[in-house]
Amino acid sequence: MSLDPPYSLEENLGPHLLWCLEKLFPVMSTTYEAFSFSSNHLDLQYTTASCDVLQDNRIFQLDASTTTISLTGDFVSDCNISIFSVTCRPQNRTFNSQYDDDGKTSYYVASDIRTNILMLDDKSHHLANINMTFTCGNRSCDQTAVCVFWDFTLNKWSSKGCLTQVTEGITKCLCDHLTSFAVLMLGSIPEDSLDNTILDYITMVGLGISSVSLLLCISIQVILLRKSRKNMAVYRHVSILHMSVFLFIFYISFLASDLIKQDIQETLCAAFTFCSHLSLLGFFCWTLVQGIFLVSRLVFVFHHVTKKEFLALSILLGYACPLAIALGTFLVYFPQHYRMKGTCWLDRSSGALIAFNVPTIVIIVGHFLVLILVIHKLLRPSVSEGKSEDEEVVKKLVKAVLFCTPQFGLTWAIGIPMFASPNDLTLQYLFVLLNPLQGFFILLFACLLDKKVMDLLKKSFRKTSVTNSSVATMSSA
C-alpha cells in the first residue's frame, strides 16, 4: 500500500490530514478497548463491539443523536466491529472549497469535517450507509447547504452518493459510503468568523486578567476587614468582598464550561449553567446591597445602618434572592429546556434566560437611578462663582461615574440594546471589552485608586514590617 499522498503537502494541509487518517487507521493494530482523544481542533473516538449488537437493518448507533451507520454487503455475523470517528474543526481556508466543475460558484466549509472508518475484524469496510447531522458553525444552515465528501483523486469536494436535507437550520446528510464528510454553503467565507475569533480571544484574555485581579481584590478586602473599626467601612468592604467572590466564581465556571463537550457531558454542563446563573445573580444582588447602602447614606444622613439591618439585608438580597431564582429556574426547566444546545448557559427559546435577564435589568435600572442621585448630590454644593470650584465639581462627577460604573455592574447595560440588535459588531466589541475586564475595574477603582484603602493598607504593612523586625531583633538577641 502506497502512503504517498496524491498531491503535495504544501498544496493543502487539511486534505493531507484527512488522507493520513484514512490510510493509517486501517493498517493499525486493532484493540478491544474503546478510547477517545480531544484537542482544540480535533476529536478522535474509537468504538469497538461485537457484530451481534447491530440493530435491525444492520444499524450501528455511533453516538447519541448525530451519526448512525447501516452496514451493507456480505459479512459474517460472528465478527467484531471497530469504528474510528474523527471530528476536525477546520480554521479559515484550511481547505479549499472547490466543489462544482465550472469554478464560478463560490462555496465555503460551513461545518466540522467528520471522518468515519469502519473495520470488520481486521479489514476495512467501506460498503455502508451513513446518516449524519451537522450544524453550520455559529449560523444556521440555509437551503444552499450541500453534503459533500473529499475526493482524494480529484482533490476537491464531491456530493456523489450523498443526499442533503435541511430542516430548521440543521443539515442531515445520507451517504452510501464511508470517508470524510462536511457541509458546504454557497457564498464566501463569512466575515463574522474572523470577528467571532477576535471576540473570543478578547473575552478569554479579559477573563484571565480579571480573575487574577479579583483574587488580589479579595485578599485586600480581607485585610481591610481585619483592620477596619467603623461600621460604614466594614459594610463597604463586605459588599465588595462578596461581589468579587461571586464574580470570580462566575469567571471560573465560564472558563471551565468552555473546556468540556457541552452536548456529551450534559450533567456537568447543567451544573456549570446553574453555577454561572447563581454566581452572576449573586454578584448583581450584592451590587444592589451596596447601592441601597449608598442611598441610605445620601438620603438618610442622620440614620446609621446597624449591624442587624445590614446583616438582614445581606442575607435576604445577597443570598436568599439569587439562590431562590437560580434554584427555581433549575427545577422548572431542567432537563429538557434548561440550557441552550451547544453551550452551558440558560436556554433562550424556552424562557429560562428570563430568570437572569429580568432581575439583572431591574437591578441595572435601579443602579442608574442611584447614579443619578449621586450626581444630583454632587451638583448641590454651596453656590460657587469660582472657576476652580466648578472644575472640582466636574472632577467629582467624573470620579463618581468611574467608581460607580464597575461596582454597580453598569457595563452590563450594553447587553440591553443587544437584544434588539444581536448582530451589531460595535455593541459586541464594547460588551467583550468592558465586561470580561470588570474584575480588573473593580480592583482598580475599589482598591488601587481609593486613597483611604491604600492608606490603610500602607499602615497595615508598616505595622507588619515593624513587628517582624522587632521579632527578628529579639530572636537575634
C-alpha positions as MATLAB code, in Angstrom:
seq = 'MSLDPPYSLEENLGPHLLWCLEKLFPVMSTTYEAFSFSSNHLDLQYTTASCDVLQDNRIFQLDASTTTISLTGDFVSDCNISIFSVTCRPQNRTFNSQYDDDGKTSYYVASDIRTNILMLDDKSHHLANINMTFTCGNRSCDQTAVCVFWDFTLNKWSSKGCLTQVTEGITKCLCDHLTSFAVLMLGSIPEDSLDNTILDYITMVGLGISSVSLLLCISIQVILLRKSRKNMAVYRHVSILHMSVFLFIFYISFLASDLIKQDIQETLCAAFTFCSHLSLLGFFCWTLVQGIFLVSRLVFVFHHVTKKEFLALSILLGYACPLAIALGTFLVYFPQHYRMKGTCWLDRSSGALIAFNVPTIVIIVGHFLVLILVIHKLLRPSVSEGKSEDEEVVKKLVKAVLFCTPQFGLTWAIGIPMFASPNDLTLQYLFVLLNPLQGFFILLFACLLDKKVMDLLKKSFRKTSVTNSSVATMSSA';
ca = [
       0.000    0.000    0.000;
       1.437    3.334   -1.033;
       1.484    6.020    1.627;
       2.349    8.862   -0.716;
      -0.440   11.428   -0.980;
      -1.844   12.228   -4.460;
      -0.779   15.893   -4.046;
       1.947   17.876   -2.347;
       1.724   18.729    1.324;
       2.194   22.419    0.523;
      -0.865   22.383   -1.686;
      -3.313   21.920    1.171;
      -2.596   20.820    4.706;
      -6.214   19.975    5.598;
      -6.810   17.290    2.941;
      -3.390   15.808    3.709;
      -4.505   15.277    7.316;
      -7.702   13.527    6.166;
      -5.723   11.376    3.750;
      -3.353   10.311    6.551;
      -6.262    9.388    8.800;
      -7.913    7.209    6.175;
      -4.659    5.469    5.217;
      -3.121    4.931    8.636;
      -6.057    3.731   10.720;
      -6.825    0.603    8.633;
      -3.202   -0.607    8.923;
      -3.001   -0.084   12.676;
      -3.436   -2.969   15.095;
      -6.968   -3.035   16.465;
      -7.738   -3.122   20.152;
     -10.830   -4.227   22.032;
     -10.807   -1.239   24.377;
     -12.599    1.967   23.390;
     -10.754    5.256   23.783;
     -11.117    8.904   22.891;
      -8.921   11.968   22.455;
      -9.830   15.645   22.256;
      -7.950   18.850   21.499;
      -8.870   22.355   20.382;
      -9.421   21.413   16.749;
      -9.618   17.617   16.714;
     -11.744   14.939   18.430;
     -10.950   11.258   17.979;
     -13.138    8.418   19.189;
     -12.570    4.680   18.840;
     -15.546    2.385   19.388;
     -15.493   -1.403   19.284;
     -18.151   -4.055   19.807;
     -19.307   -7.458   18.660;
     -21.376   -7.539   15.484;
     -24.319   -9.015   17.384;
     -25.011   -5.529   18.831;
     -26.164   -4.348   15.413;
     -29.795   -3.290   15.462;
     -32.389   -4.156   12.852;
     -31.274   -3.479    9.289;
     -27.665   -3.778   10.468;
     -27.700   -0.279   12.052;
     -24.920    0.790   14.388;
     -25.514    3.862   16.575;
     -22.209    5.720   16.670;
     -23.312    8.385   19.155;
     -26.434    9.648   20.890;
     -28.009   11.619   18.078;
     -25.745   12.713   15.231;
     -24.451    9.617   13.409;
     -25.767    6.173   12.533;
     -24.127    3.632   10.212;
     -26.042    0.942    8.348;
     -23.864   -1.887    7.035;
     -24.365   -3.239    3.530;
     -22.708   -6.056    1.664;
     -21.815   -9.525    2.902;
     -20.103  -10.194    6.206;
     -20.225  -12.912    8.817;
     -22.339  -12.355   11.924;
     -19.618  -13.639   14.255;
     -17.239  -10.703   13.998;
     -16.011   -7.592   15.728;
     -16.856   -4.118   14.522;
     -14.453   -1.216   15.106;
     -15.100    2.413   14.151;
     -12.645    5.301   14.124;
     -14.538    8.583   14.209;
     -12.585   11.815   13.823;
     -14.097   15.300   14.003;
     -11.937   18.115   12.682;
     -12.780   21.784   13.255;
     -11.046   23.489   10.328;
      -9.693   27.009   10.544;
     -10.352   29.581    7.831;
      -9.009   28.477    4.466;
      -7.523   25.232    5.814;
      -9.438   23.529    2.980;
     -10.081   24.894   -0.449;
     -13.783   24.945   -1.246;
     -13.754   23.721   -4.843;
     -16.936   21.842   -5.498;
     -18.589   22.347   -8.872;
     -16.888   21.923  -12.229;
     -17.364   25.413  -13.636;
     -15.435   27.053  -10.795;
     -17.663   30.146  -10.965;
     -19.761   29.425   -7.872;
     -18.163   30.146   -4.510;
     -18.617   27.790   -1.552;
     -17.129   27.596    1.912;
     -16.858   24.837    4.521;
     -19.693   25.600    6.948;
     -19.368   22.705    9.404;
     -16.982   20.373   11.141;
     -15.360   17.699    8.986;
     -16.075   14.139   10.067;
     -14.092   11.083    9.078;
     -15.535    7.634    9.816;
     -13.535    4.463    9.204;
     -15.224    1.115    9.828;
     -13.417   -2.189   10.215;
     -14.865   -5.698   10.466;
     -12.291   -7.741   12.354;
      -9.059   -6.508   10.725;
     -10.434   -5.479    7.319;
     -11.635   -2.058    6.251;
     -15.322   -1.984    5.275;
     -16.486    0.869    3.030;
     -19.888   -0.524    1.997;
     -22.133    1.269    4.469;
     -24.860    3.886    4.516;
     -24.183    6.715    6.937;
     -26.672    9.211    8.365;
     -25.109   12.335    9.904;
     -26.478   15.531   11.418;
     -24.479   18.755   11.009;
     -24.841   22.267   12.353;
     -23.258   25.132   10.444;
     -20.915   26.699   12.967;
     -22.303   29.901   14.522;
     -25.085   30.309   11.982;
     -27.991   28.260   10.656;
     -27.589   26.096    7.582;
     -29.577   27.534    4.670;
     -31.033   25.940    1.578;
     -27.715   26.288   -0.284;
     -26.126   23.768    2.098;
     -24.872   20.616    0.388;
     -23.438   17.422    1.887;
     -20.072   16.552    0.398;
     -17.054   14.287    0.868;
     -13.433   14.921   -0.001;
     -12.491   13.222   -3.267;
      -8.770   12.445   -2.974;
      -8.482   11.645   -6.676;
      -9.880   14.961   -7.894;
      -8.616   16.850   -4.828;
     -11.952   18.617   -4.387;
     -15.317   18.204   -2.692;
     -17.929   15.936   -4.256;
     -21.559   15.181   -3.449;
     -21.757   11.926   -5.382;
     -23.731    9.340   -3.407;
     -24.952   11.882   -0.806;
     -28.430   13.235   -0.156;
     -28.908   16.596    1.611;
     -31.859   17.533    3.839;
     -32.008   20.976    5.507;
     -34.596   21.498    8.260;
     -34.713   24.452   10.675;
     -31.062   25.354   10.185;
     -29.783   21.779   10.641;
     -28.402   19.647    7.803;
     -28.865   15.885    7.580;
     -26.526   14.002    5.268;
     -27.320   10.497    3.980;
     -24.413    8.969    2.051;
     -23.732    5.499    0.669;
     -20.066    5.133    1.639;
     -17.628    5.984    4.421;
     -14.966    8.679    4.151;
     -14.529   12.340    5.230;
     -17.720   14.414    5.089;
     -18.661   18.064    5.585;
     -21.297   20.635    4.660;
     -20.640   23.376    2.107;
     -22.704   26.541    1.797;
     -23.000   28.973   -1.059;
     -21.057   32.215   -0.722;
     -17.682   33.334    0.564;
     -16.238   32.610    3.990;
     -18.491   34.620    6.347;
     -16.920   37.860    7.537;
     -18.215   37.315   11.050;
     -15.980   34.254   11.515;
     -12.912   36.463   11.999;
     -14.854   38.762   14.309;
     -16.022   35.793   16.377;
     -12.430   34.589   16.745;
     -11.276   38.052   17.833;
     -14.200   38.418   20.257;
     -13.472   35.018   21.784;
      -9.795   35.897   22.178;
     -10.579   39.249   23.829;
     -13.049   37.537   26.156;
     -10.570   34.885   27.290;
      -7.750   37.390   27.826;
     -10.087   39.706   29.729;
     -11.377   36.897   31.926;
      -7.821   35.821   32.742;
      -6.820   39.358   33.737;
      -9.999   39.828   35.759;
      -9.636   36.504   37.571;
      -6.178   37.467   38.837;
      -7.432   40.961   39.690;
     -10.338   39.580   41.698;
      -8.036   37.328   43.717;
      -5.983   40.408   44.616;
      -9.129   42.361   45.422;
     -10.434   39.567   47.668;
      -7.119   39.456   49.532;
      -7.125   43.231   50.017;
     -10.711   43.278   51.278;
      -9.956   40.505   53.790;
      -7.018   42.548   55.129;
      -9.160   45.696   55.310;
     -11.937   43.892   57.187;
      -9.457   42.912   59.876;
      -8.221   46.492   60.228;
     -11.480   48.449   59.868;
     -13.192   49.658   63.005;
     -16.029   51.794   61.626;
     -19.280   50.069   60.629;
     -19.573   52.075   57.414;
     -16.179   50.874   56.199;
     -16.936   47.286   57.214;
     -20.224   47.292   55.273;
     -18.490   48.523   52.131;
     -15.646   46.012   52.389;
     -18.107   43.145   52.970;
     -20.094   44.165   49.870;
     -17.029   44.435   47.634;
     -15.682   41.147   49.004;
     -18.889   39.267   48.150;
     -19.130   40.941   44.739;
     -15.572   39.843   43.966;
     -16.133   36.268   45.188;
     -19.334   35.759   43.188;
     -17.833   37.311   40.054;
     -14.699   35.174   40.424;
     -16.850   32.015   40.707;
     -18.704   33.046   37.542;
     -15.458   33.548   35.625;
     -14.082   30.173   36.702;
     -17.363   28.424   35.867;
     -17.482   30.108   32.446;
     -13.875   29.180   31.632;
     -14.330   25.598   32.850;
     -17.507   25.112   30.804;
     -15.589   26.117   27.686;
     -13.251   23.139   28.168;
     -15.908   20.413   28.135;
     -18.030   18.933   25.390;
     -21.366   20.501   26.212;
     -23.543   18.047   24.283;
     -21.783   14.969   25.687;
     -21.147   15.895   29.316;
     -24.691   17.144   29.815;
     -24.821   16.739   33.597;
     -21.578   18.644   34.092;
     -22.717   21.314   31.656;
     -26.006   21.718   33.532;
     -24.027   22.100   36.776;
     -21.883   24.835   35.198;
     -25.035   26.537   33.925;
     -26.535   26.561   37.425;
     -23.267   27.764   38.949;
     -22.892   30.574   36.387;
     -26.514   31.652   36.852;
     -26.298   31.630   40.656;
     -22.919   33.381   40.878;
     -23.811   36.107   38.383;
     -27.116   36.754   40.136;
     -25.209   36.831   43.432;
     -22.855   39.453   42.011;
     -25.691   41.712   40.889;
     -27.609   41.239   44.142;
     -24.550   42.315   46.138;
     -24.186   45.377   43.907;
     -27.808   46.078   44.900;
     -26.864   45.751   48.566;
     -24.098   48.292   48.033;
     -26.446   50.579   46.092;
     -29.065   50.529   48.850;
     -26.355   51.181   51.420;
     -25.130   54.203   49.403;
     -28.671   55.592   49.050;
     -29.245   55.292   52.792;
     -26.109   57.352   53.424;
     -27.109   60.022   50.905;
     -30.794   60.325   51.800;
     -30.925   59.384   55.478;
     -27.899   61.341   56.610;
     -28.666   61.129   60.312;
     -29.600   57.443   60.307;
     -26.733   54.987   60.619;
     -27.362   51.445   59.394;
     -26.991   48.999   62.268;
     -25.237   45.653   62.042;
     -28.560   43.813   62.359;
     -30.076   45.820   59.498;
     -27.044   45.228   57.294;
     -26.980   41.510   58.148;
     -30.687   41.112   57.360;
     -30.293   42.986   54.065;
     -27.236   40.917   53.140;
     -28.907   37.565   53.839;
     -32.131   38.494   52.040;
     -30.689   40.139   48.932;
     -27.176   38.697   48.826;
     -28.012   35.036   49.410;
     -31.722   34.219   49.518;
     -32.794   36.031   46.332;
     -30.148   34.665   43.925;
     -30.453   31.165   45.365;
     -34.254   31.190   45.082;
     -34.193   32.449   41.476;
     -31.445   30.061   40.316;
     -32.920   27.032   42.076;
     -36.451   27.823   40.904;
     -35.251   28.148   37.301;
     -33.460   24.806   37.543;
     -36.479   22.991   38.988;
     -38.893   24.427   36.402;
     -36.855   23.975   33.219;
     -34.457   21.066   33.870;
     -33.661   18.877   31.987;
     -35.204   19.480   28.543;
     -35.414   23.274   28.465;
     -32.811   24.418   30.979;
     -29.781   25.196   28.823;
     -29.057   26.031   25.201;
     -27.763   23.320   22.928;
     -24.022   23.566   22.461;
     -23.332   25.927   25.367;
     -23.519   25.875   29.155;
     -25.943   28.755   29.616;
     -29.682   29.247   30.083;
     -31.971   28.424   27.170;
     -33.371   31.493   25.472;
     -36.159   29.827   23.487;
     -37.785   28.129   26.493;
     -37.809   31.261   28.633;
     -35.219   30.099   31.167;
     -32.976   33.049   30.276;
     -35.686   35.409   31.503;
     -34.787   34.338   35.046;
     -31.465   36.110   34.516;
     -32.415   38.962   32.202;
     -35.322   40.386   34.201;
     -33.593   40.583   37.642;
     -30.432   41.941   36.018;
     -32.249   44.659   34.063;
     -34.245   45.685   37.150;
     -31.058   45.966   39.224;
     -29.190   47.883   36.479;
     -32.075   50.357   36.124;
     -32.050   50.803   39.898;
     -28.302   51.490   39.819;
     -28.739   54.139   37.144;
     -31.223   55.855   39.463;
     -28.666   55.641   42.274;
     -26.023   57.148   39.983;
     -28.398   59.988   39.102;
     -28.961   60.575   42.824;
     -25.194   60.698   43.421;
     -24.734   63.193   40.583;
     -27.620   65.280   41.929;
     -25.992   65.426   45.352;
     -22.672   66.468   43.834;
     -24.367   69.252   41.893;
     -25.752   70.770   45.092;
     -22.695   72.347   46.693;
     -22.760   75.842   48.089;
     -23.158   78.451   45.381;
     -19.791   78.953   43.760;
     -18.601   81.661   41.479;
     -15.042   80.436   41.233;
     -13.902   78.505   38.189;
     -11.674   76.279   40.317;
     -14.622   75.053   42.361;
     -16.609   74.323   39.192;
     -13.707   72.255   37.927;
     -13.615   70.419   41.252;
     -17.300   69.542   40.880;
     -16.656   68.181   37.371;
     -13.797   66.063   38.698;
     -16.042   64.679   41.408;
     -18.721   63.827   38.836;
     -16.238   62.007   36.604;
     -14.831   60.170   39.603;
     -18.320   59.180   40.778;
     -19.231   57.787   37.354;
     -15.943   55.901   37.018;
     -16.118   54.459   40.515;
     -19.810   53.525   40.409;
     -19.957   52.013   36.912;
     -17.907   48.811   37.515;
     -19.001   48.350   41.136;
     -22.672   48.559   40.140;
     -22.242   46.331   37.076;
     -23.488   49.115   34.806;
     -21.309   47.935   31.901;
     -23.762   45.049   31.527;
     -26.314   47.620   30.367;
     -24.723   47.277   26.917;
     -26.470   43.905   26.740;
     -29.902   45.590   26.737;
     -29.661   47.123   23.226;
     -28.032   43.884   22.069;
     -31.432   42.189   22.457;
     -32.719   44.408   19.649;
     -29.507   44.296   17.561;
     -27.739   40.987   18.361;
     -25.536   41.239   15.242;
     -24.277   44.773   15.875;
     -20.486   44.397   15.937;
     -19.947   47.709   17.722;
     -22.100   46.588   20.642;
     -20.431   43.167   20.665;
     -16.946   44.660   20.854;
     -17.996   47.102   23.587;
     -19.531   44.238   25.550;
     -16.468   41.976   25.416;
     -14.060   44.853   26.022;
     -15.812   46.039   29.189;
     -17.489   43.076   30.884;
     -14.677   40.477   30.895;
     -12.449   43.190   32.393;
     -14.940   44.059   35.126;
     -12.877   42.260   37.746;
      -9.889   44.415   36.834;
     -12.007   47.586   37.038;
     -13.274   46.594   40.491;
      -9.691   46.122   41.697;
      -8.669   49.442   40.135;
     -11.494   51.655   41.374;
     -12.447   49.901   44.618;
      -8.881   49.328   45.830;
      -5.957   50.809   43.948;
      -7.423   54.277   43.281;
      -9.178   54.576   46.642;
      -6.915   56.784   48.795;
      -8.420   55.639   52.099;
      -7.966   51.988   51.153;
      -4.365   52.455   50.082;
      -3.538   54.479   53.202;
      -4.991   51.760   55.419;
      -3.033   49.092   53.536;
       0.203   51.059   53.870;
      -0.339   51.429   57.625;
      -1.087   47.715   57.886;
       2.081   46.712   56.018;
       4.186   49.179   58.039;
       2.946   47.694   61.305;
       3.613   44.199   59.991;
       7.148   45.087   58.900;
       7.865   46.790   62.246;
       6.552   43.780   64.152;
       8.606   41.361   62.051;
      11.767   43.421   62.541;
      11.152   43.545   66.296;
      10.715   39.794   66.439;
      13.872   39.314   64.404;
      15.805   41.633   66.748;
      14.582   39.789   69.823;
      15.463   36.457   68.272;
      18.959   37.552   67.419;
      19.418   38.942   70.940;
];
